[in-house]
Amino acid sequence: MALIRASRISRKYRAYRTRRVTCRTDATLPERLGPPPSGFALLPWLLMGMGAFSNLFQGRTPNPLIGSVGLFAFNSLYIYVTFRAFVKEKREARSTRVALVLLGVVTCSLAIGYGGSWLLFFPLLGLATGAVVRGRWLGRTCFALSVLAGVVAGVRDGWGAVNVAYGTFLSTMVTAAILSLSEAVRELRAAREELARRAVEKERLRFSRDLHDLLGHTLSVIVVKSEAARRLAPRDLDAALLQVRDIESVGRQALTEIREAVTGYREGSLTTELDRAQSALTAAGVTSSVRMSGPPLSPQTETLLGWVVREAVTNVVRHSGAAHCAIGLTGTKERVRLVFSDDGTGPVPGSASGSGTGLKGLTERLAAAGGSLEAGPGARDGFVVRAELPVDWADLMGRDVLEGDVVEQHRDR
């Protein structure tokens, strides 16, 4: 019954964490901006050249053939440049820069040759330039283009050159500012979505570690004690009942731990974990010894080392075939070290406990806390697990390694 209730609570815990992360992600991510802008946004500005087209159509432009070719070349280059300006790789390509320079040459040629309404091509050239040029070259290019437009317009239109130069400067800077801002917003949106996705993945990984650490050891102890009860039942009923009571106690403790994990208050005592470890080892027929020295440890450090003890005991019970285990805890003002050794064969190569979820997850946790975890064959025989932590890691990093988003849960409340 205890195992059934534990599995139900674990499923509720998984659903709770999934809903919580999903709600948090959905609440912080704004709506999508829709399709990105394209060259079609700058096409309507070609209507500024309708005056020049009207003069050609009405026959008021000298050398209409040259003017028609120039108008066609300007429109073609303008469309080519503006449509490539919205893709970063194409915008920075040499062909786009060459086309922009040719557009400037055609604009100057038409403005010098015809003047009048043809001078309005300079603001259009400014639009194309603002769409292509970015960064430190924008200001210099805009200033040079405005001066060029003013000089050419001054030769053809006198004081009207001020309006042409101002219009060129304004079209260049405003276009560049709007497009740069749009790109920055989209990049920030993409970055936020990526961060949210990584947060969900991190939360799932943390949950899988917690579930493994909470239930892996507990279920192993229950299996060992169940086997012991089955062996003792035919010849010593009282001893078998004692094992059954231990199974009930372990199951109730598992329920308590899962409830604490759901509410975010999971803090374990290292002494309690060591007592449980000795009880599990005794039930598996493994003798054990514990030696402890050094100053008192913080609750966060005890909790993290408690995970190491759990995983090491689980490996001994499942795989090692050991007869004796030695647990040593030594601490100084700077670091604390836990050594768990046995005289068995160690984890079976390729097993999950030997190289998979348990030890790998603990290695990542200790590394995040500034510590280390080593597991491998001992100097003589058996298997050794060594864990080291800085004493003040919790003060430096807070409680994120152990409790994830517990602080945020308190704020939500």
C-alpha positions in Angstrom: 0.0 0.0 0.0 2.8 2.4 0.8 4.4 1.8 -2.5 1.2 2.4 -4.4 0.7 5.7 -2.5 4.3 6.7 -3.2 3.8 6.1 -6.9 0.6 8.1 -6.9 2.3 11.0 -5.2 5.3 10.8 -7.6 2.9 11.1 -10.5 1.2 14.1 -8.9 4.6 15.6 -8.3 5.5 15.2 -12.0 2.2 16.8 -13.1 2.6 19.6 -10.6 6.1 20.5 -11.7 5.1 20.3 -15.4 2.1 22.5 -14.9 4.2 25.0 -12.8 6.9 25.3 -15.4 4.4 25.5 -18.3 2.4 28.2 -16.6 5.5 30.2 -15.7 6.8 30.0 -19.2 3.5 30.9 -20.8 3.1 33.8 -18.4 6.5 35.3 -19.2 6.6 34.8 -22.9 4.8 37.5 -24.9 2.8 36.8 -28.0 4.7 36.3 -31.3 5.3 39.3 -33.5 4.1 37.7 -36.7 6.1 37.4 -39.9 9.3 39.4 -40.1 9.4 42.5 -42.3 10.6 42.2 -45.9 11.5 44.3 -48.9 7.8 44.9 -49.6 7.8 47.4 -46.7 10.0 49.7 -48.7 8.4 49.3 -52.1 5.7 52.0 -51.7 8.3 54.7 -51.4 9.1 54.2 -55.1 6.0 56.4 -55.6 8.3 59.3 -54.9 9.7 58.8 -58.4 6.3 59.3 -60.0 7.3 62.9 -60.9 10.2 61.8 -62.9 8.1 59.1 -64.6 5.4 61.7 -65.4 7.9 64.0 -67.1 9.1 61.0 -69.2 5.6 60.0 -70.1 4.6 63.6 -71.1 7.8 64.0 -73.1 9.1 66.9 -71.0 12.5 65.2 -70.3 15.3 65.6 -72.8 16.9 62.4 -74.0 13.9 60.3 -72.9 15.6 57.1 -73.9 18.5 57.7 -71.5 16.0 58.8 -68.8 13.9 55.6 -69.2 17.0 53.4 -69.0 18.2 55.3 -65.9 14.7 55.1 -64.3 14.5 51.3 -65.0 18.1 50.8 -63.6 17.3 52.8 -60.5 14.1 50.9 -59.7 15.7 47.5 -60.4 18.7 48.2 -58.2 16.5 49.7 -55.4 14.3 46.5 -55.4 17.3 44.3 -55.4 19.0 46.0 -52.5 16.0 46.4 -50.3 14.9 42.8 -50.6 18.3 41.6 -49.7 18.6 44.0 -46.8 16.3 42.0 -44.5 18.4 38.8 -44.5 21.7 39.4 -42.6 23.8 37.1 -44.8 22.6 38.7 -48.0 22.8 42.2 -46.5 26.4 41.7 -45.7 27.3 40.1 -49.0 29.6 41.9 -51.4 27.0 41.8 -54.2 24.6 43.9 -52.1 27.2 46.5 -51.3 28.2 46.7 -55.0 24.5 47.1 -56.0 24.2 49.9 -53.4 27.2 51.7 -54.9 25.8 51.4 -58.4 22.4 52.7 -57.1 24.3 55.8 -55.8 26.0 56.3 -59.2 22.7 56.0 -61.1 21.1 58.4 -58.6 23.9 61.0 -59.0 23.9 60.7 -62.7 20.1 61.2 -63.1 20.1 64.1 -60.5 22.9 65.9 -62.2 21.6 65.3 -65.7 17.9 66.2 -65.1 17.5 67.9 -61.7 14.0 68.8 -60.6 11.9 65.9 -59.5 14.8 63.5 -60.2 16.5 64.9 -57.1 13.9 63.0 -55.0 15.8 59.8 -55.8 18.3 60.9 -53.1 15.9 60.2 -50.2 15.1 56.8 -51.9 18.8 56.2 -52.0 18.9 57.0 -48.3 16.2 54.5 -47.6 18.2 51.8 -49.3 21.3 52.8 -47.5 19.7 52.8 -44.1 18.3 49.3 -44.8 21.7 47.9 -45.6 24.3 49.8 -43.6 24.6 49.0 -39.8 27.0 49.6 -37.0 29.7 52.2 -36.8 29.6 52.9 -40.6 26.1 54.1 -40.5 26.8 57.6 -39.2 29.7 58.3 -41.6 27.8 56.9 -44.6 24.7 58.9 -43.7 26.7 62.2 -43.3 28.6 61.6 -46.6 25.4 60.8 -48.5 23.6 63.8 -47.1 26.5 66.1 -48.1 26.6 64.5 -51.6 22.8 65.0 -52.0 23.1 68.7 -50.9 26.0 69.4 -53.2 24.3 67.9 -56.3 21.0 69.5 -55.4 22.7 72.8 -54.9 24.2 72.7 -58.3 20.7 72.0 -59.9 18.2 73.6 -57.5 20.0 76.2 -55.4 18.6 76.6 -51.9 16.3 73.7 -52.4 19.3 71.6 -51.7 18.7 72.0 -48.0 15.4 70.1 -48.2 17.0 67.4 -50.3 19.9 67.0 -48.0 17.7 66.9 -44.9 15.3 64.4 -46.5 18.2 62.1 -47.4 19.6 62.3 -43.9 16.2 61.7 -42.3 15.3 58.8 -44.5 18.6 57.1 -43.9 18.7 57.4 -40.1 15.0 56.6 -39.5 15.1 53.5 -41.7 18.2 52.2 -40.1 16.8 52.9 -36.6 13.5 51.2 -37.2 15.0 48.2 -38.9 17.7 47.8 -36.2 15.1 48.1 -33.4 12.9 45.5 -35.1 15.9 43.1 -35.4 16.9 43.7 -31.8 13.4 42.9 -30.6 13.2 39.7 -32.5 16.6 38.6 -31.4 15.7 39.3 -27.8 12.4 37.4 -28.3 14.3 34.4 -29.7 16.7 34.6 -26.8 13.9 34.6 -24.2 12.2 31.6 -25.9 15.5 29.8 -25.8 16.0 30.6 -22.2 12.5 29.4 -21.4 13.1 26.2 -23.3 16.4 25.6 -21.4 14.6 26.3 -18.1 12.0 23.6 -18.9 14.8 21.1 -19.8 16.7 22.0 -16.6 13.6 21.6 -14.5 12.9 18.2 -16.1 16.5 17.1 -15.5 16.3 18.3 -11.8 13.0 16.4 -11.3 14.5 13.1 -12.8 17.5 13.5 -10.4 15.2 14.1 -7.4 13.0 11.2 -8.3 16.0 8.9 -8.7 17.5 10.0 -5.5 14.3 9.9 -3.5 12.9 6.6 -4.7 15.9 4.6 -6.0 17.5 4.1 -2.6 14.1 3.6 -0.8 12.9 1.0 -3.2 16.3 -0.8 -3.0 16.0 -1.0 0.8 12.4 -2.2 0.5 13.4 -5.0 -1.9 16.3 -6.1 0.3 14.2 -6.1 3.5 11.4 -8.0 1.6 13.8 -10.7 0.6 15.1 -10.9 4.2 11.5 -11.2 5.5 10.8 -13.9 3.0 13.9 -15.9 4.1 13.2 -15.4 7.8 9.5 -16.2 7.7 9.7 -20.0 7.7 12.1 -20.2 10.7 11.8 -17.0 12.7 8.5 -15.2 12.4 9.3 -12.5 14.9 12.4 -11.5 12.9 10.4 -11.5 9.7 7.8 -9.2 11.3 10.6 -6.9 12.3 11.7 -6.6 8.7 8.1 -6.0 7.7 7.8 -3.2 10.2 11.0 -1.7 8.8 9.5 -1.9 5.3 6.4 0.0 6.5 8.7 2.6 8.2 10.7 3.0 5.0 7.6 3.4 2.9 6.1 6.0 5.2 9.4 7.9 5.2 9.3 7.8 1.4 5.9 9.3 1.4 7.1 12.1 3.7 10.1 12.8 1.5 8.0 13.1 -1.6 5.5 15.4 0.1 8.5 17.5 1.2 9.8 17.5 -2.3 6.5 18.8 -3.6 6.4 21.6 -1.2 10.0 22.4 -1.7 11.2 21.9 1.9 13.4 18.9 1.3 16.4 19.1 3.7 17.9 15.9 5.1 20.2 15.3 8.0 23.4 13.5 7.2 23.2 11.7 10.5 19.8 10.4 9.6 21.0 9.3 6.2 24.0 7.4 7.8 21.6 5.6 10.2 19.4 4.6 7.3 22.5 3.5 5.4 23.6 1.2 8.2 20.1 -0.2 8.5 19.9 -1.0 4.8 23.4 -2.5 4.8 22.7 -4.7 7.8 19.5 -6.0 6.2 21.6 -6.8 3.1 24.1 -8.7 5.2 26.8 -6.1 4.9 28.7 -4.8 8.0 29.6 -1.2 8.2 31.6 1.3 10.1 31.2 5.1 10.3 33.8 7.7 11.3 33.1 11.4 11.5 35.3 14.3 12.4 35.4 18.0 11.8 33.2 21.0 12.5 29.4 21.0 12.1 28.1 21.2 8.6 25.4 23.5 7.2 22.0 21.9 6.3 22.7 22.4 2.6 26.0 20.5 2.8 24.5 17.7 4.8 21.7 17.3 2.3 24.0 17.1 -0.7 26.3 14.6 1.1 23.2 12.7 2.1 22.5 12.1 -1.6 26.0 10.7 -2.0 25.5 8.3 0.9 22.2 7.2 -0.6 23.6 6.5 -4.0 26.7 4.7 -2.7 24.5 2.5 -0.4 22.2 1.7 -3.3 25.1 0.6 -5.5 26.5 -1.6 -2.7 23.1 -3.3 -2.1 22.4 -3.8 -5.8 25.7 -4.6 -7.4 28.8 -4.8 -5.3 28.4 -8.1 -3.4 30.5 -6.5 -0.6 30.8 -7.9 2.9 32.0 -4.7 4.6 31.6 -0.9 4.0 33.5 1.9 5.6 32.1 5.5 5.6 34.5 8.3 6.6 33.6 12.0 6.9 36.4 14.5 7.6 36.1 18.3 7.6 38.2 21.4 7.9 37.3 25.1 7.9 37.6 25.2 4.1 36.4 21.8 2.8 34.6 18.6 3.8 35.3 15.2 2.4 33.2 12.0 2.4 34.7 8.7 1.5 32.5 5.6 1.0 34.5 2.4 0.4 33.6 -1.3 0.2 35.3 -4.6 -0.4 33.0 -5.8 -3.2 33.4 -5.9 -7.0 31.8 -2.5 -7.6 29.0 -1.7 -10.1 28.6 -4.0 -13.0 30.1 -2.4 -16.1 27.4 -0.6 -18.2 24.9 -0.6 -15.3 22.9 2.5 -14.6 24.3 3.0 -11.2 27.9 2.5 -12.3 28.0 5.1 -15.0 24.5 6.4 -15.5 21.8 8.5 -13.9 22.8 8.3 -10.2 26.6 9.0 -10.1 26.4 11.3 -13.2 23.7 13.4 -11.6 25.6 13.6 -8.3 28.8 14.6 -10.1 26.9 17.5 -11.8 25.4 18.6 -8.6 28.7 18.7 -6.7 30.4 20.3 -9.6 27.8 23.1 -9.6 28.5 23.6 -5.9 32.2 23.9 -6.4 33.0 20.3 -5.3 33.8 17.1 -7.0 32.8 13.4 -7.0 35.0 10.5 -7.9 34.0 6.9 -8.2 36.1 3.9 -9.1 38.0 0.9 -8.0 39.9 1.2 -4.7 43.7 1.1 -4.4 43.6 -2.6 -3.2 40.2 -3.9 -4.0 36.5 -3.0 -3.8 34.9 0.3 -4.9 35.4 3.8 -3.6 33.2 6.9 -3.8 34.9 10.2 -2.8 33.0 13.5 -2.5 34.4 16.9 -1.6 32.6 20.2 -1.1 33.7 23.7 0.0 32.2 24.4 3.4 30.9 27.8 2.3 29.5 26.8 -1.1 25.9 27.4 0.1 26.7 31.0 1.2 28.3 31.7 -2.2 25.7 30.1 -4.4 22.5 30.2 -2.3 20.2 27.2 -2.3 19.7 26.8 -6.1 21.7 23.6 -6.4 19.5 21.8 -4.0 16.1 23.4 -4.2 15.9 24.8 -7.7 13.2 27.4 -7.6 12.2 27.2 -4.0 12.9 30.9 -3.5 10.6 31.7 -6.4 7.9 29.4 -4.9 8.0 31.5 -1.7 7.6 34.7 -3.8 4.6 33.2 -5.5 3.0 32.6 -2.2 
